[in-house]
Each structure stands twice: as structure tokens, then as C-alpha cells.
Amino acid sequence: MRKIIHIFYKLVLLVLVCVNTSCNKNKEELEQFERIDNLLSSNKDNMAVELFNQIVAPQDSSENLAFYNYILTRIKCRKNEILEPEKLDFSIKWLTEKKDYHRLAYAYIYKSKLFLDYSLDKYNALIYNDKAEKLLQNINDDVLKYNVYSHRSYIAMFYYDTDACKKYS
């Protein structure tokens, strides 16, 4: 009986060590994503891309995958590369649950850009740009405001809407 209890304790200890190691790895990846996001915000794109390329895409539906897709989309949009707009769906859901409204506003802008560039979908581009604009009411960030309004102006310009282009410029 003692042998069984001893084996049980070893098994529990092994499971706890594995869980602890996994949690630390997830925390390190999230911290790495934070660093990359900060580099992108500081216009240090080359360094951010170099660090990002060293990260393997998460395969599970965790917060790491949500943050990974957010950063990937941010990098691609800044390089004017096209992705499918659905790439941001999980990230938007995660940012909404996390109540990270600053990043959520940027995610809405990126999704709006992707709709316009990927499928020429003005309707959805406007919907997501409006969602970002609504979030501006509680955020004091001039760069974010510039991005929202300049993208709205770009949508208007893309569809030859002179009045809206003047308004948002």
C-alpha cells in the first residue's frame, strides 16, 4: 500500500512540474508579444518583425494564439500585405473579454482595412471603423484617433465620397 501511495505522490509531483513549466512558457510568450507590440508602437518595425519571426504560431485556441494573430495582422497591415479579415475574429473576441479597448480599437481598424483591401467590402469596412470610432470616446490617444479618422477618409476616397472625405480628413 505504501508503494502505491509513494508512486501516486511522484505522479502528482510530476504533473505539477509539467503544469508549472507550461504556465511559465505561456507567460514568457505573452511577455514576448507585449515587447513586440511595444516595438511596433515605437515604429521599430524591423526589430519587431525579427523577434516575431522567431516565434512559432500557437496551435491551440489560447490567448497566445489571439495575441499572435493580432501582432501578425498588425505587421501585415503595416507592410500593406493582405490577409483574410477573419484572421482577427479570435483576437477581437479575446481583446473584448480582456477589456483591452486600446488594442481592440486597433484590431477594429485593421479588420476594416482588411475588408477593404481583401474583398473591397465597403460596408463591413465602415462597420468596423465605426466600432473603433466608438471606442475612441474612452481613449485619449491622438495616434489612434489619427488612424481611425484617416482610415475613414481613405474609405470615402476609395469610393469617391467627397463629402465624407472632407469631413474625416
C-alpha positions in Angstrom: 0.0 0.0 0.0 2.9 2.4 0.8 4.4 1.7 -2.6 1.1 2.7 -4.3 0.9 6.0 -2.2 4.6 6.7 -3.0 4.0 6.2 -6.7 0.9 8.4 -6.5 2.8 11.2 -4.9 5.5 11.0 -7.5 2.9 11.1 -10.2 1.2 14.2 -8.7 4.6 15.9 -8.3 5.4 15.2 -12.0 2.1 16.6 -13.1 2.6 19.8 -11.1 6.1 20.3 -12.5 4.7 19.9 -16.0 1.8 22.4 -15.4 4.2 24.9 -13.9 6.6 24.6 -16.8 3.7 25.1 -19.3 2.4 28.1 -17.4 5.8 29.8 -17.4 6.2 29.2 -21.1 2.8 30.8 -21.8 3.7 33.8 -19.6 7.0 34.2 -21.4 5.3 34.1 -24.8 2.8 36.8 -23.7 5.6 38.9 -22.5 7.4 38.5 -25.8 4.2 39.6 -27.6 4.0 42.6 -25.4 7.6 43.6 -26.3 6.8 43.1 -30.0 3.7 45.2 -29.7 5.6 48.0 -27.9 8.3 47.9 -30.6 5.6 48.3 -33.3 4.1 51.2 -31.3 7.5 52.8 -31.2 7.9 52.4 -35.0 10.7 49.9 -34.6 9.2 47.5 -37.2 12.3 45.8 -38.3 13.3 44.7 -34.8 9.7 43.7 -34.0 9.4 41.6 -37.2 12.8 39.9 -36.4 11.6 38.9 -32.9 8.1 37.9 -34.2 9.6 35.6 -36.9 11.4 33.6 -34.1 8.0 32.7 -32.6 6.2 29.6 -33.7 2.5 30.1 -34.2 0.5 28.6 -31.3 -1.7 25.7 -32.4 -4.3 25.8 -29.7 -7.1 28.4 -29.2 -5.4 30.2 -26.3 -4.7 33.8 -25.5 -1.3 33.2 -27.1 -2.9 32.5 -30.4 -5.2 35.6 -30.1 -2.2 37.8 -29.4 -0.1 36.1 -32.1 -2.9 36.8 -34.7 -3.2 40.4 -33.5 0.5 41.0 -33.9 0.7 39.2 -37.3 -2.2 41.3 -38.6 -0.6 44.4 -37.3 2.7 43.6 -39.0 1.0 42.6 -42.3 -1.2 45.8 -42.4 1.8 48.0 -41.7 3.5 46.4 -44.7 0.3 46.7 -46.8 0.1 42.9 -47.1 -3.3 41.3 -47.4 -4.8 38.8 -45.0 -8.3 37.4 -44.8 -10.3 39.6 -42.4 -11.5 36.5 -40.4 -7.9 36.2 -39.1 -8.7 38.8 -36.4 -12.0 37.3 -35.2 -10.5 35.3 -32.3 -8.2 38.2 -31.4 -11.2 40.6 -31.3 -13.1 38.2 -29.1 -10.1 37.8 -26.7 -9.5 41.6 -26.5 -13.2 42.2 -25.8 -13.1 39.7 -23.0 -9.9 41.1 -21.7 -11.3 44.7 -21.9 -8.2 45.9 -23.7 -10.0 48.6 -25.5 -6.9 50.3 -26.9 -5.8 47.2 -28.8 -9.4 46.4 -29.6 -9.7 49.7 -31.4 -6.6 49.0 -33.4 -7.9 45.5 -34.2 -11.1 47.0 -35.5 -9.2 49.4 -37.7 -7.0 46.5 -39.1 -10.1 44.4 -39.7 -11.7 47.4 -41.5 -8.5 47.7 -43.7 -8.6 44.0 -44.4 -12.2 44.1 -45.5 -11.5 47.0 -47.9 -8.2 45.6 -49.3 -9.1 41.9 -49.3 -12.6 41.9 -50.6 -13.4 45.6 -51.5 -16.2 45.3 -48.9 -17.0 49.0 -48.0 -20.0 48.0 -45.9 -18.0 45.9 -43.4 -15.1 48.2 -43.6 -17.3 51.1 -42.4 -18.9 48.9 -39.7 -15.5 48.0 -38.1 -14.2 51.6 -38.5 -17.3 52.8 -36.7 -16.7 50.3 -33.9 -13.2 51.7 -33.5 -14.5 55.3 -33.5 -17.0 54.4 -30.7 -14.1 53.1 -28.6 -12.3 56.5 -29.0 -14.7 58.1 -26.6 -13.0 56.5 -23.7 -9.4 56.5 -25.1 -7.1 59.5 -25.1 -4.6 58.6 -27.9 -4.0 61.0 -30.7 -2.3 58.4 -32.9 -5.2 56.1 -32.6 -7.6 59.0 -33.4 -5.5 59.8 -36.5 -5.6 56.1 -37.6 -9.4 55.9 -37.2 -10.2 59.2 -39.0 -7.6 58.8 -41.7 -8.8 55.3 -42.5 -12.4 56.6 -42.6 -11.2 59.3 -45.1 -9.5 56.6 -47.1 -12.7 54.5 -47.3 -14.5 57.6 -48.5 -11.8 58.4 -51.0 -11.8 54.8 -52.3 -15.5 55.1 -53.1 -15.4 58.7 -54.3 -17.4 60.1 -51.5 -16.1 63.7 -51.5 -18.2 65.0 -48.6 -17.2 62.2 -46.2 -13.6 62.5 -47.4 -13.6 66.2 -46.4 -15.3 65.5 -43.1 -12.9 62.9 -41.9 -9.8 64.5 -43.4 
